[in-house]
Amino acid sequence: MELSDANLQTLTEYLKKTLDPDPAIRRPAEKFLESVEGNQNYPLLLLTLLEKSQDNVIKVCASVTFKNYIKRNWRIVEDEPNKICEADRAAIKANIVHLMLSSPEQIQKQLSDAISIIGREDFPQKWPDLLTEMVNRFQSGDFHVINGVLRTAHSLFKRYRHEFKSNELWTEIKLVLDAFALPLTNLFKATIELCSTHANDASALRILFSSLILISKLFYSLNFQDLPEFFEDNMETWMNNFHTLLTLDNKLLQTDLVSNAIQFLASVCERPHYKNLFEDQNTLTSICEKVIVPNMEFRAADEEAFEDNSEEYIRRDLEGSDIDTRRRAACDLVRGLCKFFEGPVTGIFSGYVNSMLQEYAKNPSVNWKHKDAAIYLVTSLASKAQTQKHGITQANELVNLTEFFVNHILPDLKSANVNEFPVLKADGIKYIMIFRNQVPKEHLLVSIPLLINHLQAESIVVHTYAAHALERLFTMRGPNNATLFTAAEIAPFVEILLTNLFKALTLPGSSENEYIMKAIMRSFSLLQEAIIPYIPTLITQLTQKLLAVSKNPSKPHFNHYMFEAICLSIRITCKANPAAVVNFEEALFLVFTEILQNDVQEFIPYVFQVMSLLLETHKNDIPSSYMALFPHLLQPVLWERTGNIPALVRLLQAFLERGSNTIASAAADKIPGLLGVFQKLIASKANDHQGFYLLNSIIEHMPPESVDQYRKQIFILLFQRLQNSKTTKFIKSFLVFINLYCIKYGALALQEIFDGIQPKMFGMVLEKIIIPEIQKVSGNVEKKICAVGITKLLTECPPMMDTEYTKLWTPLLQSLIGLFELPEDDTIPDEEHFIDIEDTPGYQTAFSQLAFAGKKEHDPVGQMVNNPKIHLAQSLHKLSTACPGRVPSMVSTSLNAEALQYLQGYLQAASVTLL
C-alpha cells in the first residue's frame, strides 16, 4: 500500500463505516481493514491520518485502530510469519513518541498505550533510545508534554509491580533507574514548588496535581521490586512531603493525587527498612487520625459514582482496577501499618469505630455514612491476607468478626425494604464476601435468603454484590474439599433463587451483568438435578439472551458464563435423560446457525464446544444436521484464527468418535481435507499437540482401509518436522501417536511402515527416540498407551527377536520398566525455546475453554488392558512359550539388577513365569 492520498481517502471511508451502529455496514468495513492490515505501510497510513486528518472523529478512530493493530500484531511469535515488516517497525518507533506528545490528550492516551505494548516486546534491547527521548522531554517546561511522557512511562513500568523477581528484571529496572531516578526526583521537587507558586490558580493546580499523581505512580512502580539503594537517601524527604500534602485541607486536593499519595505511604510503611519512619506514636496517631479516617468516609464523588456510574464503581471496589479510590488507598495503608504496629493501630481505631456506630444509632437516616465508614475501618483492620478466590485467609485476631457480623451487618440485610440505605447494604454484603471464611456456617446460611431477596434491589451495586456474594458462598469448600453448602441445604430456595437471578438480568443497567450470570452458572453447578424441572424455562431465557448479545458481543466474561450455564443445562439434563439432547438442539441450533453465518468471531469457539458436548451425548451415529456442517469445518479460513483451533479439533474428534463409518462412506472425499488440517497444525510449535489430538482420533476411529493410502505420507510429514524443528512437546506427542498406531495396526505394521520409508529406520526410531525419550511422556492415559504399545513391540514384532534389531530388545524393556517406576523426566533442553501451549500468537480472540463442556478423559486401551504391568508380564510369558529359553536369557544377561527385580514383581503379581 502506497502512502498516497487515494489510500488515505479509502482508509478514511472504511474507518467511518466501522463507527456505524448497523452491523451490515460495520462488519464488512471491519473485515476489509482486517484483510489489508498485513500490507506494508498500513500502520504508517493510520499514523498519517491521525496526524493530518481534519476530522477529529477520524483522528481518534485512527488512533484506536492503530493501538489495536499494534496489540494484535507487534509480538513476533516463533514459527509464525512476522506480521509487521521491519521497515514499518523502524518507522513507527522513530516517529511515535514525537507524534504522541504533539497530539491532543484523547489521542495521546491511545498512542501511549501503543508505545507501552511495543515497549513490552522491544524495550530495552530493540529500543535503546526510548528512555533518553523521554527524559529529554522533561526539560520542555510544557506540562502537556511532560504528562504525556509520565503517562507513557507509567504504562511501560507498571508491570514491574506484578512480575516475578529475576536478574533479568532487576537489570532492566536498574537501567531505567540509572536514567530516570534523578530526573524524576528533580521533576517532583520542581512540581511541588510550582504548586506553592500557583497555590491560588485552580486550573494550574489541576495540571500540576495530575503530574504529581503520575510521578507517585511511577515512584511506586520503580520501588515495588525493593531496590532501595536508588531512593533511600531521599525517602524521608518524599515521606514528609506526602504526609504534609495529605494533612492539608483534603477538599482542595484531587482524589487521584490523594489516593496515590496514600498508596505511596502504604507501600513504604510495610518495608522493614523504613519501619523507623513510623515508630513515633505521634506520627502513627497523626496518620491514623488525619490521613486514614477522613479518607474512609463515603464522599460525594463516591455517592455520585455509586448511583450514576455503577459499573465503574463495582469495577473499582470489587476488582481493584487501576483507578484508585481514596477509600481503597486508606484501607491499604491500614493493612500496611498493621504489619508492624497491629496493636497500637487497632487500639487507635477501635475508639473511632465505636463512636461512628454510636453516631449512626442516634439518627440512622442522617448518619448512615458513619456506620459505612465503621464497616470499612473494621474490614481494613481485620484483613491481613486476602485473595479474590478465597476472601480473607488471615485475619487480625484482635477484631471479633462474627460479633460485628451478627450485631451490625445482618440487621441491615433483614430490613424488609431492599432499596433502603443501598450503600450500607452493599458494604454489608461485601463484608460477607470478604469474611466468609471467618464467619460460622450457620450465620452464612441465614444470610443466603437475605441475599436472594436483595437480587431485587433497584441499585445495580446492591443486586450485583448480592449475586457475587451468592456465587462466592456456593464455591466455598468444607471438609474433604466438598462444597460447604449442599444442594439439599439450598433446595428450599431454588425457585426464588432462579427466578430472582433471571429477573435481575432485566433490571436497568444489568442486562449483561457478568456477576449475575456467574451466579446463575454457579447455582446450576451446585443444585444439579434440582434445576431439571425448571430447565425448559431456563434454556429459553438463556437462548434469548444469547441471540440478543450475539448482535454485538461486548462483555466477554458475561458471555463466557452464559455458555457455561448452557453447558451445565445440557450436562445435568442429559445425564438424567440422554434423549433430551434433541430438545437442546432444537432450542440452540437456529441461534448457532446465525452466529456462524454472521461470523461472530467471539462466539464461534464457544459454539463449537457446545456442539461437541451435544454430539458426544448421541450414543450411536451422527445426525444428518451435524453431517451437513462437517465439510464447512475443514475450510482454511476457520483455522486461521488461533482461538478457533482447540474447539474445532475437539468438534472434529467428536465427529470421528461418533461417526467414523459415516465419514468414511458418505464423506470419503473430505479425508484429504481432514489430513490437510493435521498438516497445518503439525507445522506449528504452538499448535502441534492439537494436530496430534486429531491424528490420534483418525487412527483410533477411522476404518483402516479409509486411511491406508495416506499412512506413509503422514509419517513422512512427522519425520520432516522432527528433522527441522524438534521440541520436547512434539516428541511427547509423537511417542504417544506411534504407540497408539502400534496398538491399532500391530507392531509389525509399525516396523514395516518405518522401514518402508527408509531401510533400518525402525531401529533408528527405537534407538534415538523411543528408548531415550519415553521417560518424558506425562499423563496417566498417555503413559498407558506407550506402555501397551512398547509391550507389543517387545512381544508381537518378530524382527525384534531375529534381526539386527534384537540388540535393542533389552534396552527397550529397560526403558519401559523405567516408564513404570522412575519419576517423569520433565527437563527441557537449555537451547530449546519451548512454546507454552497458552502462548498463542498476538492478541487475537483467544480460546476460552468452557469448564462445563469439558471432554471426559478417553482411554483407547481401557477395555483391552487394565494394568499395563500385569499386561507386560502376561505378554512376556506368552512370548517365552513361543521361543523357550530365549526371553529369560535376554532378561538375565542384559537387564540391570533393579529393573530385573521390578520385572520379577510384575511376573509374580500376574502369576506367570518366563519359560
N, C-alpha and C positions, 0 to 999 in steps of 0.2 A: 504494500500500500504506500503510495507516494504521499509526501507531506504537501498535498495540493489543496487549493481552495475547494475544488469539487468534492474531494474526500471529506473535508471539514464540513461542507454543507450536508453531505449524505449522513455523516455521523450525527450532526445536529438533528436532522429529521427523525432518525431512529431513536435517539435519546428522548426526544419529545414524546414519541409513541410509547416508550417504556413507562411514562408517567400517567398514561391513560387508564382510568379505572375499568374500562371494558376489556376483559381477558382476551376477546377476539382480536383486539388491536395490540394489546400489551404483549401477549405471549409470542406472536411472530417476530415482534421487534426484539424481544429478549433473545429469541433463538438466532436471529440474524447476527446480533452482536457476539453471541457465543461462537458462531461459526467463523467470524473474521478475527477473533481476538488472538489467534495464533500467528497472524501475519506480522512481518516486520513493520515497525513504525506505528502500529496500532496504539501503544501506550503514549507515544510522543504526540500523536494526533489528539488524544484526550487531554494531555498537558497543555497543548497549544490552545485548545478550546477553552479550558478553564482559565487560561491567562488572557486570551484576546476576545472571547465572545462578548457581545454587547448585552446579551440576555442573561440576567443574574440566575434565573432558574436553571438554564442550561449549564452555567458555570458550576453551580452546586451539584447538579446531576452528573456532570463530567467528573467532578472530584470524588463523588461517592462511587461511581463506576470504576474510576481508576483505582481507588483503595481496594475495592472488591476484586478487581483484576489482579492486583499485587498479592492479595490474600490467597487467591486460588493458584497462582502460577509462579510466584517468585522462588519457592523452595525447589531445589533440584533433587530429584529422587533417583537413586541408583537404578539402572536398567530401564528408566523411563526417559523419553525424549525431553530435552531442555525446552521448556515452553516459551522462554523469552530469549531472543538471540543476544549474544554478548554485546553487540553494538548498542542495542536498546538498553541493556542493563547499565552500561557505562554512561550513556546519555542521561538516563534517569538519575543516577547518583550524582552526576555533575551538576544537575540543574534543580533538583527537588528542594534542597534546603533554602536556596535563594527564593524560589517560587513560593514555598510555604510561608516564608517570613514577609513576603510582599503582598500576600493575599489577605482578603477580609477574614474575620475570625471564623466564620462558618466553614469556609474552605480550608483555612489554616488547620482546623482540627482534623479534617479528613486526611490532609497531606501529612500531618504529624503522625497520625496512625499508620499511614503507609510507610513513613520513614522508620517507625519502630518495628514494623513487620520485616522490612528489608534489613534493619539492624540486627534483628534476632538471628538472621541467617548469615549476614556478611560482616557484622562488626565483631571484633576489630580487624581480623585478618584481611578481609577483602574490602574494607572501607576505612583505612587507617587515618584518613584526614578528616573524618566526620567530627571528632571531638574538637580539633583545632578550629574548624569552621564555626562550630557552635560557640566556643569560648570567646572567639574574636568578636562575636556579636554583642557580648555583654558591654563592650565599650561604646556601643552606639548611642546610649542615653535614651533611646526610644523604647518605652516600656511595651509597646505593641510588639516590637521585635524581640525584646528581652523575654516577654511572657511566652512568645512562640517558641523560643529556644528552651525555656524552662519546661513548657508543656511537653515538648518532644523528648527532652532528657528524662522527664518523669515516666513517659510511656515506654521509654527504652530501658530504664534502670529499675522499674518497679518489680521486674521479675526476680531481682536479687533477694526479694523478701520471701520467695517461695522455693527457690532452687536448693538442692542438697549441697552441702559443703563439699568442695573438691579443690584440688590445687589449681585446676584449670579455671574454675570460677574465681578463686581468690586472685589469680594472676590478672584476670580481666578487671576485677574491681580495683586492684592496685593501680592498674594502668589508668583507669578512669579517675581515681582519687589523685594520682600524681598530676593529672591535667586539670582536674575540676575542683578539688577541695579548697585551695586558696582563693581562686576567683569566686567561688560560691560564697565563701565566708565573707569576703570583701563586699560582694553584692548585698549580702544580708545586712551587714553593718551600715552600708550606704543607704539601703532602703529604710531601715529603722530611723536613721537621721532624717531622711526625707519625710517620713511620717510626722516627725516633730515639726519640721519646717512648714508642712501643709496641713497642720492639725485642724484648721478651720475650713478646709476646702474638701467638701464631701466627694466630689467627682474624682479629685486627685487621690484621695484616700482609698476610694473603691479600687482604683487601678493598682495602687501600692500594696493594698491588702491582698489582692489576687496574686501579686508577685510573692508576698510572704507565704501564702498558702502553698504555692508550688515549691518554694525554697524549702519549707519544712517537710513537704512530701519527699523531696529529693534527699534531704538530710536523713530522713527515716529510712529510705531505701538503701542509701550508701552505708548506713550504720548497722543495718539489720544483721549482717553476717559477722558482726562483732570483731571488727578490725580497729581496735580502739586507738592505736598509735596516731592516726591521722587527725582526729578531732579532740583528743584527750586534753591538750593544752588549753583549748578554748571552751571545754564543756561547762565549766562553772559560769562563764560569761553567757553562753547560749541559754543555760538553765535559768539564770537570773533574769535575762531579757524576756524569756517566755513567761516566767512566773509573774513578773511585773506587768506584762501585757495582759495577762488573764485576770489580774486583780483590779484593772481599770473598770470603768462603767461598762458592763457587759453589753448594754443595749447599743453602744456605739460600734461594736465590732461585728464584722461579718461572721456568719455561722461557720463557714468553711475555715476561716482563719482560726477561730476559737477551737473547733474540733481538731484541727491539725496541730495546734499548739499543745492541746491537752494530750493528744496522741504521742507527741514528742516526749512530754513528761512521763507518760505511761511506759514508753519504750526504754527510757533512761532509768526509771526507778527500779526495774526488775533486773538490772545488770549488777552483779555483785560488786564490780569495781567502782560503781557510782553510789553505793549504799550510803556512804558517809554524807552525801549531799542532802539526805532526807532524815538523818538521825535526830536532828534537833527537834524537840517536842513542839516548839513554836512554829517551825517550818511545816511540820506534819499537820498541826491544827489549822494553820493558815490555808494549806492546800485543801484540806477536807471542807472547811467552812466557806472559803471564798472562791474556790475553784470548782469543787465537786458538787456541793449542794445546790448552788444556783443553776448549774447546768444539768441537774437531774430533773428540773421542772419541765412540765409539758408546756412548751412555748406556743405563742400564737401561730408561728410558722409551722410547727408540728401539727397543730389542730387543722390548719388550712390544708396541709398535705394529707392528713387522715381523711378529711371529708371530700376534698376535690381532686386529689391525685393518689387514690388509694393504692393503685398498682405499684407506684414508685415507693410509697410508704412501706408497703409489705416487703418489697424487694430489699429496701434498706434495713428494715427491722428484723426480718426473718433470715435473710440470706447474707447479710453483712456485705452489701455491694460496695464498690469503690467509693461511692458517695457517702462520706462520713456524716454522722449527726453528732451534735453536742452530747446528747444523752449516751450514745454508744461509746464515744470517746471517754466520757466521765466514768462509765462502767468499767472500761478497760483500765483506767487509772486506778480505780478502787481495787481491782484484781491485782494490778501491778504492785501497789503499796502493801497489799495483804501478803505478798510473797515473803517479805522480811519483817513486816510490822503488823501482823494479823491481830494480835491482842489490842494494842493501842487504837488501831483504826476501827475495830469492831466496837470498842468502848465508846469512841467519839460518836459513831453513827447510831448506836443503839438509842441514845438520848434523842437524836433527831427523828428516828423512826417513830418512837413513842409520841413525841409532840405532834408530828404530822398526822398520826392516826387520831389523836385527841381533837385536833383542829377539824378534821373531817367529820368526826362524830357530832360536833356542835351544830353543823349545818351542811349535810351531805350534798345537797343540790348546788350549793355555792362553793364548797371547799373540796370538791371531788379531786382536784388536781393535787392536793396534799397527800391523799391516800395513794394516788397514782405514783407520786414521787417516792413514797414509802415502799411500794411494791418494787420499784426499780432499785432502790437502795438495798433492800433485802436480797434481791436477785443478784446484784453485783457482789455483795459481801459474801454470799454463800457459795458462789460459783468459783471453785478453784481450778477445775479441769472440765472441759466440755467438748463434745463432738456433736455435729449435726445429726448423726445417726442415733446416738445413744443418750443425748441430753447431757446433764451433769454426771460426770463419772467420779468426781471427787468434790466433796462439799466441806465448807467451814463448819467444824463441829460446835462452834460457839453459837450457831444460829439454829433455833428449833423450827425446822421447815414444816413438819407436819402440823404443829400447833398453829403456825401462821396460816397454813392452807385451810384448816378447819375453821378458824376464827375470822379470817379476813378475805379469803378467796371464794370459798363455797357460798357464803351468804349472798354475794353479788350475783352468782350464777343461778341461785334458786329463785331469784326475783321473777315474778310472772311476766314482767314486761321485758322482752328480749331487746327492745330498742332503747332502753333507758341506760344512761351513762355508758355509751359504746366504748369509750377509751378505757374506762376501768374494766369493762368486761373483756376487751381484747387483751389487756395486760394480765388480767386474772387467768385467762385461757393460756396465755403464753407461759405463765408461771407453771401450769400443769405440764406443758410440753417440756419445759426446762428441767423440772424437778421430778419427773415421772418415776425415776429410779429411786428417789428418796422417800416418796410418799407411799404408805402401805396400800396394797392392792384393794382392800375393802373401800378405802376412800376414793380410789380411782374409779372403781365400779360405780360408786354413787354419782360420779361426775359424768358418766357416759350418757345417760338420758338427758342430762342438762346440756351437754354439748350438742346432742342431736337436735334438741329444741332450738339452740342458737344458730343452727343452719338456716333458720327462717329469718334471722335478723336482717334488717334493711341495710345496715352498714356492711360494705364489702369487706372491710377489715375483720369485723366480728365473725361473719359467716365463713370467711376464708380461714381464720385462725381455728374456728370450731372444726372445720373439715380437716385441717392439718393436724390438730390435736388428736382427733379420732384415728387418723391414719397412723400417727406415731404410736398411739396406745395399742392398736391392732398388730403392730410389728414387734411389740415388746416380748422378750423371751423370759420364760420361767425356768423351773428345774428341768434338767435333761434337754435343754435347748428347745423345748416345745413353746408354742405361743403362750404368753401369760394368760390371756383370756381365751376361753374355749368357745367354739361355735354355740354350744349349749347355753353358755352364760350370756351371749349376745342375742340368742334366738328370740327372747321376748320382745326385742326392739326391732326385729328385722324389717317389718313392713314400714314402720315410721322412719327407720334409718334410710332405706332405699328411696322412699317417697321424698323425704326432705333433701337428700343428696341430689336427686334429679331435679327437684323444684328449685334448688339453689342455683342450678345452671340457667334458670330462666330469670333470675333476679338481675336488675340493671347492672351492667359492668362485669358480670360473671359468666357470660355465655361461653367463654373459653378459659375458664379458671382452672389452672393446672392442679391446684391443691384439691379442689373438689373432685376432679377426675381421678386423681391419685387415690383419694379416699374411697371412691367407687370401686376402683381396681382392688384395693386392699380389703374392702368389705367382702367382695366376691371371693377373694382368696381365703379369707378367714371362715366365712359362712359355708362355703362349698355347697353341698346338696340342698341346704336350707333355702338357696335362692332359686331352685328349679321351678317352683310354682310361678315365680314372677318373670321367668326368662322371656316368654313371648312379648310382654310389655317392654322389658328392659332392652332386648335386642332391637326392637322397633325404634326406641328412643336413641340408642347408640347409632343405628344406621342413619337415622335422620340427621343426627349431629355430624356423622362422617360426611354425608353428602353436602351439608352446609359448609363445613370447614374446608372441604376439598376445593371449593371455588377459589379460595385464596389462603393457603396454609400460612399461618403467621406465628403459631405458638408450638414450637417443637415438642416441649415437654407434655403439654396437653394432648397433642396428637399421639405421642408415644403411649401415654397411659390409656387413652381411648382404645388403641389397638390391643393393648394388654387386656383390657376389660372384655373386648370382643373375644379374644383367645380363651380367656377364662370361661366365658359363657359357653363356648363350643366344647371345651375340655370337660367341664363339670357335667353338662347335659349329656354329651355323647358317651361319657363313661357309664352313665346310668342307662342310656338308651342309644346305642350306636346308630340306629335308623334315623334319629333326629337330625343327622348331618344334612339330610336333604332340605330340611326347613331352613337351616342356616344358609345353605347355598342359594335357596330362593330369595332369602332376605338380602344377601350381600352381593350376589353376582352382578346385578344391574349397576350398583354403585361402583363396584370394582371395574366393570367394563368402561364406565365413564371416566374413571381415574386413568386407566390405561390408554384410552383413546385420546384424552386431553393431555397425556404425558405429564401428569402431576408428579414431578421428579421426587418430591419429598415423600410421597406416599407409596411409590412403586415398590421399594424394598419391603415395606410392611405388607402390601397386598400379596406379594409372592410368599411371604412367610405364613400368612393366614391360609392361603390356598394350599400350601404344603400340609398344614395341620389338617385341613378338611380332607385333602386327598389321602393322607395317611390313615384317616378314620375309616375310609372304604376298605373292606376286608378282601374283596375279590378283584374284579377288573376295574379299569379306568372308565368312568362315564364319558360319553361322547362329547359332553360340554368341555371337558378338560382336553381331550384329544384335539379338538379344534384349535385350542390355544398352543399346542405343542410346537408347531413349526415357527410360530412367532417368537418363541423363547430363544431360538437359535440365531436371531437377527443380530449382526455385529454391533449395531448402534446401542443395543441394550447393554452389551458387555463393555462398552467404552467407559461407562460410569462405574467407578470402583465401588460406590455404595450399593450397587445392584448385585455385585458378584456373589457374596455369600448366600443371599436369599435365592438367587437364580440357581445356584449349584444345588442348594437344598431342595428346590422345587423339581429340578431335573432328576435328582436322586429319588424323590417320591414317585415320579413317573416311572423310573426304571424298576423300583421295588414293586410297584403295584401293577405295572402293565408292560413288562418287557416283551412278552409274546405279541401283544397288540402292536407295539412299536416295530418289532421285527417283521411282522406280516403287513401291517397297514401303512407303516411309515419307514420302510427299509431305506428309502431314498434319503431319509433325514439322518441316517447314521454317520455319513461323512461330515454333516454339519455339526453333529454332536462331538465328533473327534476333532473338528476344527476348533471348537470351543476349548477342548482339552489342550490342544496345541498352543493356543493363545495364552492360556493360563500358565502352562508349564514353562513358558519363556520368561515369566516374571518372577523375580525373587520374592516380591510381596504376596503374590497370589498362587505360587506353585502348589502349595498344600491344597488349595481349592481344586486345582486340576487333578490332583491325586484322589481327592474325595470322589470326583466324577468318574475317573478312570476305574477306581475300585468298584463302584456301583455297576459300571458297564461289565466288568469282568465277572462280578458275582451274580448278576441277574440276567444278563442278555443270553439267549441261546448261543452256544459255542459257534455254530455254523454261521450266525449272522455277523460275527466279528472275525472269522478266520482270515479273510483276505487282508485285514488291517493290522493283524497282530505284529508282524515283523516291523512294519513302519512305526508302530507305537514304541517298540524297544529302541529302534534307531534314533527316534526323537529324544528319548530319555538319555541314551548314551551321549548324544551330541551335547545336551545340557550338562551332563556330568563332566564332560571334557572341557567345556567352555566356561562353566561357572558353577563349581561345586560348593554347596553350602551345607552346614550341619542339618538344617531343616529339610533340605532336599534329600539328603542321604537317608534320614529317618523315614521320610515318606516313601522313598524308593525301596527301602528294605521291607516295609510293610506290604507294598504292592507286589514285589516279586514273590514273597511268601504266600500272599493270597492267590496269586497266579498258580503257584505250585500246588496249593490245596485244590483249586478249582480244576486245573487241567492235568495235574500229575507232575511228579518230579522229573520224569523222563522228558516230558514236553518242554519243561523249562530248560533242561540241559540242551535239548535239540535246537530250541529257538536261539539260545545264546551262540552255540557252535555253528548254527546256520548263518549267523551274521558275520562271524569271523572264527576260523579254527582256533580251538583251545580257549575261547573267550569265557566259557563256563568256569574254567579253572581260575582265570584272572579275576572274575567277579567274586568267587569264593575267597580267594587269597587276599585281594586288595580291598574288598568292600564288606562282604558278609562277616568274615571271621574277625577282622579288626574293629568293625564299627557297630556290631549288633548290640553292644552294651549301651549305645546311645539311645536306643529306642525307649520311648516313655509311654505310659498309659497301659492299663491292665489288658484291655482288649487287643491293643497293638502288639504287646509282648506275647500274648497268647497266640495270635496269628503267626508271628515269627517263630514261636516255639513249635507249633504244629507243622509249619512249612519246612523248617530245618529238619524236624524228625522225619518227614517224608524224603528229604534229600538224603538223609543218612540211611534210611531203611527201604526205600522204594525206588532207588535210582541205580540200576545195575552198573553203569560206568564208574560209580563211586567205589565199587568193590573189585573191579578187574581191569582198570586202565591206569594211566599216569595220574588220574585224579584220586587214586586210593591214598596217596600220601597226605591228602587234605582231609581224610575222613576223621581221624582223631582230633586234629585242631578244630574241626567244625563241631564235633561233640563237646570238646572242651569249652568252646565259645557258648554253646547252648546251655551247658551247666552254669557257666558264668552269668548268662542272662537270668537264669533262675535264682542264683544265690548271691551274686555280687551287687553292690549298690549301682544305681544307674550312673553312667558316665555323662555328666552334664557340662563337661568342659567344651569351650568353643575356641578354636584357634585364634591366637592374637591377631593374625593378619586378616582374619575374616570380618568383614563389616556386616554383621548379622542384622538383617532387617526384621524388626519385630512385626508380628502379624498385624498389630494395630497401626503400624507406621505406614499408612497408605498415602498415596500421593496427595500433596496440596491440601486444599480446603474444600474439596467438592462435598456434595451431600454425603455425609459419612453413613456407613451401615450401622443401624441400631438394632441390636439383637433383641427380639421380644422374648423375655424370660418365660412367659407362659405359652409361647409357641414352640418351646424347646423340643428338640428331637431326642427321642429316647435313645440311649446308647445301644447300638446294634452289635451283636456278636455273631459274625458269619460262621464261626465254628462251634457255636454254643450247643447245637443239637448233636454234633459229632464227637466233641471232646469236652469233658467236664474238667478233669485235672490233667494239665499238659505234662506234668512229671510222671504220673502213672501211665499216660499215653506213650511217653518215650520208652518207659520200661517195657510195656507190652509190645511195642513195635520192635525193640531190640531183641526181645525174646523170640518174636516171630521170625526176624531175620536170621537169628542164630540157629533156628531149627532148619532153615533152608540151606545154610552152609555151616555145618557143625565145626566147632573148634576155632573158626576164624575170628569171630567177634570177641570172645574172651581174650584171645591172644593180642588183638589190636588194642583192646582196652587196657590190659595189664602191662603191656610194654611201653605205651606212649602217653597214657593219661597221667597227669600229676596226682600225687597221693590224696590231696584234699578233694579234687574233683572225683576221684575214684570212690572215696568214702561217701560223697553225696550220691553218686550213682547207685552204690550198693543199698543205700537207704531207699531210693526210688524202687529198686527191684524187690526189696523186702515188703514195701508198702503195697506193691502190686501183686505180691505172692507169686513171683516168677523168677526164673534163673536164666543165665546165659549158657547155652549148650556148646 
